[in-house]
Amino acid sequence: MAYEGTVLATFPQEKVPMTRGKSREKIIALLSEDGALTMAALARRIGITPKAVEKQIARLKADGILERIGPDKGGRWHIVK
């Protein structure tokens, strides 16, 4: 049975020139360019679920690599390195 014309993805992925690699490294690269990106925007750009982004950010925060500056709305991510 063919499903021509159906939409398979709710959110189309944005084209980001990235090499193959872990989601963690892609998140760090994107946030170093724009610390105001939301988890949903990161998920679309990387091609993973928002829940997966949330888990990766939690790990980055626990490892001391990433910190949040300001409130959830209007704040920014800062790469500590």
Backbone as XML, in Angstrom:
<?xml version="1.0"?>
<chain id="A" units="angstrom">
  <residue number="1" name="MET">
    <atom name="N" x="0.841" y="-1.165" z="0.000"/>
    <atom name="CA" x="0.000" y="0.000" z="0.000"/>
    <atom name="C" x="0.898" y="1.244" z="0.000"/>
  </residue>
  <residue number="2" name="ALA">
    <atom name="N" x="0.696" y="2.155" z="-0.908"/>
    <atom name="CA" x="1.504" y="3.368" z="-1.015"/>
    <atom name="C" x="0.842" y="4.521" z="-0.281"/>
  </residue>
  <residue number="3" name="TYR">
    <atom name="N" x="1.644" y="5.303" z="0.362"/>
    <atom name="CA" x="1.152" y="6.462" z="1.104"/>
    <atom name="C" x="1.700" y="7.743" z="0.492"/>
  </residue>
  <residue number="4" name="GLU">
    <atom name="N" x="1.507" y="7.913" z="-0.767"/>
    <atom name="CA" x="2.042" y="9.096" z="-1.432"/>
    <atom name="C" x="1.357" y="10.354" z="-0.920"/>
  </residue>
  <residue number="5" name="GLY">
    <atom name="N" x="2.147" y="11.372" z="-0.708"/>
    <atom name="CA" x="1.599" y="12.648" z="-0.293"/>
    <atom name="C" x="1.356" y="12.792" z="1.195"/>
  </residue>
  <residue number="6" name="THR">
    <atom name="N" x="1.646" y="11.753" z="1.985"/>
    <atom name="CA" x="1.448" y="11.879" z="3.425"/>
    <atom name="C" x="2.665" y="12.532" z="4.054"/>
  </residue>
  <residue number="7" name="VAL">
    <atom name="N" x="2.435" y="13.206" z="5.125"/>
    <atom name="CA" x="3.521" y="13.852" z="5.864"/>
    <atom name="C" x="4.016" y="12.884" z="6.920"/>
  </residue>
  <residue number="8" name="LEU">
    <atom name="N" x="5.293" y="12.564" z="6.854"/>
    <atom name="CA" x="5.845" y="11.582" z="7.788"/>
    <atom name="C" x="6.470" y="12.236" z="9.016"/>
  </residue>
  <residue number="9" name="ALA">
    <atom name="N" x="6.872" y="13.465" z="8.912"/>
    <atom name="CA" x="7.520" y="14.126" z="10.043"/>
    <atom name="C" x="6.726" y="15.355" z="10.454"/>
  </residue>
  <residue number="10" name="THR">
    <atom name="N" x="6.538" y="15.515" z="11.738"/>
    <atom name="CA" x="5.829" y="16.674" z="12.243"/>
    <atom name="C" x="6.679" y="17.920" z="12.091"/>
  </residue>
  <residue number="11" name="PHE">
    <atom name="N" x="7.962" y="17.825" z="12.432"/>
    <atom name="CA" x="8.870" y="18.956" z="12.338"/>
    <atom name="C" x="9.982" y="18.608" z="11.356"/>
  </residue>
  <residue number="12" name="PRO">
    <atom name="N" x="10.081" y="19.322" z="10.249"/>
    <atom name="CA" x="11.169" y="19.030" z="9.312"/>
    <atom name="C" x="12.507" y="19.413" z="9.927"/>
  </residue>
  <residue number="13" name="GLN">
    <atom name="N" x="13.512" y="18.631" z="9.627"/>
    <atom name="CA" x="14.849" y="18.918" z="10.155"/>
    <atom name="C" x="15.456" y="20.063" z="9.360"/>
  </residue>
  <residue number="14" name="GLU">
    <atom name="N" x="16.091" y="20.966" z="10.059"/>
    <atom name="CA" x="16.802" y="22.038" z="9.389"/>
    <atom name="C" x="18.140" y="21.485" z="8.940"/>
  </residue>
  <residue number="15" name="LYS">
    <atom name="N" x="18.598" y="21.939" z="7.808"/>
    <atom name="CA" x="19.869" y="21.465" z="7.274"/>
    <atom name="C" x="21.017" y="22.191" z="7.965"/>
  </residue>
  <residue number="16" name="VAL">
    <atom name="N" x="21.811" y="21.431" z="8.691"/>
    <atom name="CA" x="22.965" y="21.980" z="9.381"/>
    <atom name="C" x="24.178" y="21.189" z="8.918"/>
  </residue>
  <residue number="17" name="PRO">
    <atom name="N" x="25.188" y="21.869" z="8.394"/>
    <atom name="CA" x="26.370" y="21.126" z="7.944"/>
    <atom name="C" x="27.140" y="20.568" z="9.130"/>
  </residue>
  <residue number="18" name="MET">
    <atom name="N" x="26.918" y="19.322" z="9.432"/>
    <atom name="CA" x="27.583" y="18.664" z="10.556"/>
    <atom name="C" x="28.177" y="17.352" z="10.070"/>
  </residue>
  <residue number="19" name="THR">
    <atom name="N" x="29.294" y="16.997" z="10.628"/>
    <atom name="CA" x="29.855" y="15.698" z="10.350"/>
    <atom name="C" x="29.206" y="14.697" z="11.291"/>
  </residue>
  <residue number="20" name="ARG">
    <atom name="N" x="29.402" y="13.444" z="11.016"/>
    <atom name="CA" x="28.865" y="12.433" z="11.917"/>
    <atom name="C" x="29.507" y="12.576" z="13.273"/>
  </residue>
  <residue number="21" name="GLY">
    <atom name="N" x="28.724" y="12.370" z="14.292"/>
    <atom name="CA" x="29.268" y="12.496" z="15.639"/>
    <atom name="C" x="28.167" y="12.330" z="16.645"/>
  </residue>
  <residue number="22" name="LYS">
    <atom name="N" x="28.532" y="12.399" z="17.877"/>
    <atom name="CA" x="27.571" y="12.239" z="18.949"/>
    <atom name="C" x="26.695" y="13.474" z="19.066"/>
  </residue>
  <residue number="23" name="SER">
    <atom name="N" x="25.496" y="13.281" z="19.545"/>
    <atom name="CA" x="24.560" y="14.377" z="19.758"/>
    <atom name="C" x="25.144" y="15.391" z="20.730"/>
  </residue>
  <residue number="24" name="ARG">
    <atom name="N" x="25.861" y="14.904" z="21.696"/>
    <atom name="CA" x="26.474" y="15.771" z="22.708"/>
    <atom name="C" x="27.392" y="16.809" z="22.066"/>
  </residue>
  <residue number="25" name="GLU">
    <atom name="N" x="28.233" y="16.368" z="21.140"/>
    <atom name="CA" x="29.153" y="17.283" z="20.477"/>
    <atom name="C" x="28.421" y="18.250" z="19.563"/>
  </residue>
  <residue number="26" name="LYS">
    <atom name="N" x="27.354" y="17.785" z="18.928"/>
    <atom name="CA" x="26.560" y="18.661" z="18.076"/>
    <atom name="C" x="25.860" y="19.731" z="18.902"/>
  </residue>
  <residue number="27" name="ILE">
    <atom name="N" x="25.364" y="19.360" z="20.073"/>
    <atom name="CA" x="24.713" y="20.324" z="20.965"/>
    <atom name="C" x="25.711" y="21.393" z="21.392"/>
  </residue>
  <residue number="28" name="ILE">
    <atom name="N" x="26.908" y="20.986" z="21.776"/>
    <atom name="CA" x="27.942" y="21.934" z="22.194"/>
    <atom name="C" x="28.284" y="22.879" z="21.041"/>
  </residue>
  <residue number="29" name="ALA">
    <atom name="N" x="28.428" y="22.343" z="19.842"/>
    <atom name="CA" x="28.770" y="23.176" z="18.687"/>
    <atom name="C" x="27.673" y="24.197" z="18.394"/>
  </residue>
  <residue number="30" name="LEU">
    <atom name="N" x="26.420" y="23.762" z="18.418"/>
    <atom name="CA" x="25.311" y="24.671" z="18.132"/>
    <atom name="C" x="25.167" y="25.734" z="19.215"/>
  </residue>
  <residue number="31" name="LEU">
    <atom name="N" x="25.318" y="25.339" z="20.472"/>
    <atom name="CA" x="25.173" y="26.303" z="21.564"/>
    <atom name="C" x="26.347" y="27.265" z="21.635"/>
  </residue>
  <residue number="32" name="SER">
    <atom name="N" x="27.505" y="26.868" z="21.154"/>
    <atom name="CA" x="28.632" y="27.792" z="21.127"/>
    <atom name="C" x="28.397" y="28.887" z="20.087"/>
  </residue>
  <residue number="33" name="GLU">
    <atom name="N" x="27.622" y="28.587" z="19.050"/>
    <atom name="CA" x="27.268" y="29.585" z="18.039"/>
    <atom name="C" x="26.112" y="30.463" z="18.502"/>
  </residue>
  <residue number="34" name="ASP">
    <atom name="N" x="25.113" y="29.848" z="19.157"/>
    <atom name="CA" x="23.923" y="30.592" z="19.589"/>
    <atom name="C" x="23.422" y="29.995" z="20.899"/>
  </residue>
  <residue number="35" name="GLY">
    <atom name="N" x="23.782" y="30.621" z="21.997"/>
    <atom name="CA" x="23.415" y="30.132" z="23.318"/>
    <atom name="C" x="21.942" y="30.292" z="23.658"/>
  </residue>
  <residue number="36" name="ALA">
    <atom name="N" x="21.192" y="30.994" z="22.809"/>
    <atom name="CA" x="19.772" y="31.215" z="23.068"/>
    <atom name="C" x="18.882" y="30.157" z="22.427"/>
  </residue>
  <residue number="37" name="LEU">
    <atom name="N" x="19.461" y="29.155" z="21.784"/>
    <atom name="CA" x="18.657" y="28.108" z="21.146"/>
    <atom name="C" x="17.847" y="27.337" z="22.186"/>
  </residue>
  <residue number="38" name="THR">
    <atom name="N" x="16.626" y="27.001" z="21.827"/>
    <atom name="CA" x="15.769" y="26.204" z="22.709"/>
    <atom name="C" x="16.048" y="24.727" z="22.500"/>
  </residue>
  <residue number="39" name="MET">
    <atom name="N" x="15.561" y="23.911" z="23.413"/>
    <atom name="CA" x="15.725" y="22.465" z="23.276"/>
    <atom name="C" x="15.006" y="21.955" z="22.034"/>
  </residue>
  <residue number="40" name="ALA">
    <atom name="N" x="13.851" y="22.524" z="21.733"/>
    <atom name="CA" x="13.099" y="22.113" z="20.541"/>
    <atom name="C" x="13.874" y="22.451" z="19.267"/>
  </residue>
  <residue number="41" name="ALA">
    <atom name="N" x="14.498" y="23.632" z="19.231"/>
    <atom name="CA" x="15.287" y="24.026" z="18.067"/>
    <atom name="C" x="16.509" y="23.120" z="17.909"/>
  </residue>
  <residue number="42" name="LEU">
    <atom name="N" x="17.152" y="22.798" z="19.024"/>
    <atom name="CA" x="18.293" y="21.884" z="18.975"/>
    <atom name="C" x="17.868" y="20.522" z="18.436"/>
  </residue>
  <residue number="43" name="ALA">
    <atom name="N" x="16.731" y="20.033" z="18.907"/>
    <atom name="CA" x="16.229" y="18.726" z="18.464"/>
    <atom name="C" x="15.990" y="18.716" z="16.961"/>
  </residue>
  <residue number="44" name="ARG">
    <atom name="N" x="15.379" y="19.780" z="16.436"/>
    <atom name="CA" x="15.112" y="19.853" z="14.993"/>
    <atom name="C" x="16.404" y="19.892" z="14.203"/>
  </residue>
  <residue number="45" name="ARG">
    <atom name="N" x="17.360" y="20.664" z="14.654"/>
    <atom name="CA" x="18.618" y="20.800" z="13.913"/>
    <atom name="C" x="19.456" y="19.534" z="13.927"/>
  </residue>
  <residue number="46" name="ILE">
    <atom name="N" x="19.426" y="18.825" z="15.038"/>
    <atom name="CA" x="20.242" y="17.620" z="15.164"/>
    <atom name="C" x="19.525" y="16.395" z="14.597"/>
  </residue>
  <residue number="47" name="GLY">
    <atom name="N" x="18.207" y="16.414" z="14.702"/>
    <atom name="CA" x="17.444" y="15.275" z="14.193"/>
    <atom name="C" x="17.158" y="14.236" z="15.254"/>
  </residue>
  <residue number="48" name="ILE">
    <atom name="N" x="17.077" y="14.672" z="16.524"/>
    <atom name="CA" x="16.720" y="13.771" z="17.612"/>
    <atom name="C" x="15.493" y="14.343" z="18.325"/>
  </residue>
  <residue number="49" name="THR">
    <atom name="N" x="14.958" y="13.606" z="19.268"/>
    <atom name="CA" x="13.763" y="14.055" z="19.978"/>
    <atom name="C" x="14.109" y="15.122" z="21.014"/>
  </residue>
  <residue number="50" name="PRO">
    <atom name="N" x="13.144" y="15.984" z="21.350"/>
    <atom name="CA" x="13.398" y="16.966" z="22.407"/>
    <atom name="C" x="13.765" y="16.307" z="23.736"/>
  </residue>
  <residue number="51" name="LYS">
    <atom name="N" x="13.201" y="15.144" z="24.026"/>
    <atom name="CA" x="13.531" y="14.416" z="25.261"/>
    <atom name="C" x="15.002" y="13.999" z="25.261"/>
  </residue>
  <residue number="52" name="ALA">
    <atom name="N" x="15.516" y="13.584" z="24.104"/>
    <atom name="CA" x="16.929" y="13.198" z="23.999"/>
    <atom name="C" x="17.830" y="14.404" z="24.216"/>
  </residue>
  <residue number="53" name="VAL">
    <atom name="N" x="17.427" y="15.569" z="23.697"/>
    <atom name="CA" x="18.188" y="16.798" z="23.924"/>
    <atom name="C" x="18.188" y="17.131" z="25.406"/>
  </residue>
  <residue number="54" name="GLU">
    <atom name="N" x="17.032" y="16.996" z="26.042"/>
    <atom name="CA" x="16.914" y="17.274" z="27.480"/>
    <atom name="C" x="17.871" y="16.397" z="28.287"/>
  </residue>
  <residue number="55" name="LYS">
    <atom name="N" x="17.954" y="15.121" z="27.941"/>
    <atom name="CA" x="18.861" y="14.201" z="28.640"/>
    <atom name="C" x="20.321" y="14.583" z="28.421"/>
  </residue>
  <residue number="56" name="GLN">
    <atom name="N" x="20.663" y="14.944" z="27.176"/>
    <atom name="CA" x="22.044" y="15.318" z="26.874"/>
    <atom name="C" x="22.437" y="16.595" z="27.614"/>
  </residue>
  <residue number="57" name="ILE">
    <atom name="N" x="21.526" y="17.572" z="27.658"/>
    <atom name="CA" x="21.816" y="18.820" z="28.368"/>
    <atom name="C" x="21.973" y="18.563" z="29.861"/>
  </residue>
  <residue number="58" name="ALA">
    <atom name="N" x="21.151" y="17.687" z="30.416"/>
    <atom name="CA" x="21.288" y="17.338" z="31.833"/>
    <atom name="C" x="22.662" y="16.726" z="32.104"/>
  </residue>
  <residue number="59" name="ARG">
    <atom name="N" x="23.132" y="15.881" z="31.206"/>
    <atom name="CA" x="24.461" y="15.278" z="31.367"/>
    <atom name="C" x="25.559" y="16.324" z="31.233"/>
  </residue>
  <residue number="60" name="LEU">
    <atom name="N" x="25.411" y="17.229" z="30.269"/>
    <atom name="CA" x="26.407" y="18.281" z="30.092"/>
    <atom name="C" x="26.475" y="19.194" z="31.314"/>
  </residue>
  <residue number="61" name="LYS">
    <atom name="N" x="25.326" y="19.490" z="31.906"/>
    <atom name="CA" x="25.296" y="20.306" z="33.122"/>
    <atom name="C" x="25.944" y="19.555" z="34.288"/>
  </residue>
  <residue number="62" name="ALA">
    <atom name="N" x="25.648" y="18.258" z="34.419"/>
    <atom name="CA" x="26.210" y="17.457" z="35.501"/>
    <atom name="C" x="27.734" y="17.328" z="35.370"/>
  </residue>
  <residue number="63" name="ASP">
    <atom name="N" x="28.228" y="17.308" z="34.127"/>
    <atom name="CA" x="29.665" y="17.200" z="33.886"/>
    <atom name="C" x="30.379" y="18.543" z="33.990"/>
  </residue>
  <residue number="64" name="GLY">
    <atom name="N" x="29.616" y="19.618" z="34.225"/>
    <atom name="CA" x="30.215" y="20.939" z="34.372"/>
    <atom name="C" x="30.628" y="21.578" z="33.063"/>
  </residue>
  <residue number="65" name="ILE">
    <atom name="N" x="30.099" y="21.108" z="31.951"/>
    <atom name="CA" x="30.450" y="21.639" z="30.636"/>
    <atom name="C" x="29.508" y="22.765" z="30.228"/>
  </residue>
  <residue number="66" name="LEU">
    <atom name="N" x="28.281" y="22.699" z="30.704"/>
    <atom name="CA" x="27.246" y="23.636" z="30.285"/>
    <atom name="C" x="26.553" y="24.208" z="31.510"/>
  </residue>
  <residue number="67" name="GLU">
    <atom name="N" x="26.229" y="25.493" z="31.440"/>
    <atom name="CA" x="25.462" y="26.093" z="32.522"/>
    <atom name="C" x="24.430" y="27.052" z="31.936"/>
  </residue>
  <residue number="68" name="ARG">
    <atom name="N" x="23.353" y="27.239" z="32.660"/>
    <atom name="CA" x="22.281" y="28.134" z="32.239"/>
    <atom name="C" x="22.478" y="29.480" z="32.918"/>
  </residue>
  <residue number="69" name="ILE">
    <atom name="N" x="22.434" y="30.546" z="32.130"/>
    <atom name="CA" x="22.529" y="31.893" z="32.655"/>
    <atom name="C" x="21.172" y="32.553" z="32.424"/>
  </residue>
  <residue number="70" name="GLY">
    <atom name="N" x="20.521" y="32.945" z="33.500"/>
    <atom name="CA" x="19.223" y="33.583" z="33.389"/>
    <atom name="C" x="18.085" y="32.585" z="33.502"/>
  </residue>
  <residue number="71" name="PRO">
    <atom name="N" x="16.860" y="33.091" z="33.322"/>
    <atom name="CA" x="15.672" y="32.249" z="33.482"/>
    <atom name="C" x="15.459" y="31.324" z="32.290"/>
  </residue>
  <residue number="72" name="ASP">
    <atom name="N" x="14.507" y="30.392" z="32.443"/>
    <atom name="CA" x="14.183" y="29.471" z="31.355"/>
    <atom name="C" x="13.742" y="30.225" z="30.102"/>
  </residue>
  <residue number="73" name="LYS">
    <atom name="N" x="12.944" y="31.254" z="30.300"/>
    <atom name="CA" x="12.522" y="32.081" z="29.165"/>
    <atom name="C" x="13.365" y="33.340" z="29.170"/>
  </residue>
  <residue number="74" name="GLY">
    <atom name="N" x="14.167" y="33.494" z="28.134"/>
    <atom name="CA" x="14.997" y="34.681" z="28.022"/>
    <atom name="C" x="16.436" y="34.487" z="28.451"/>
  </residue>
  <residue number="75" name="GLY">
    <atom name="N" x="16.774" y="33.322" z="28.979"/>
    <atom name="CA" x="18.143" y="33.048" z="29.390"/>
    <atom name="C" x="18.986" y="32.526" z="28.248"/>
  </residue>
  <residue number="76" name="ARG">
    <atom name="N" x="20.213" y="32.148" z="28.568"/>
    <atom name="CA" x="21.147" y="31.631" z="27.570"/>
    <atom name="C" x="21.924" y="30.440" z="28.140"/>
  </residue>
  <residue number="77" name="TRP">
    <atom name="N" x="22.442" y="29.631" z="27.250"/>
    <atom name="CA" x="23.350" y="28.554" z="27.634"/>
    <atom name="C" x="24.759" y="29.066" z="27.500"/>
  </residue>
  <residue number="78" name="HIS">
    <atom name="N" x="25.626" y="28.689" z="28.437"/>
    <atom name="CA" x="27.031" y="29.090" z="28.420"/>
    <atom name="C" x="27.894" y="27.837" z="28.484"/>
  </residue>
  <residue number="79" name="ILE">
    <atom name="N" x="28.840" y="27.731" z="27.544"/>
    <atom name="CA" x="29.785" y="26.611" z="27.534"/>
    <atom name="C" x="30.919" y="26.971" z="28.485"/>
  </residue>
  <residue number="80" name="VAL">
    <atom name="N" x="31.099" y="26.164" z="29.520"/>
    <atom name="CA" x="32.102" y="26.448" z="30.541"/>
    <atom name="C" x="33.491" y="26.036" z="30.056"/>
  </residue>
  <residue number="81" name="LYS">
    <atom name="N" x="33.613" y="24.867" z="29.471"/>
    <atom name="CA" x="34.873" y="24.260" z="29.015"/>
    <atom name="C" x="35.824" y="24.237" z="30.108"/>
  </residue>
</chain>
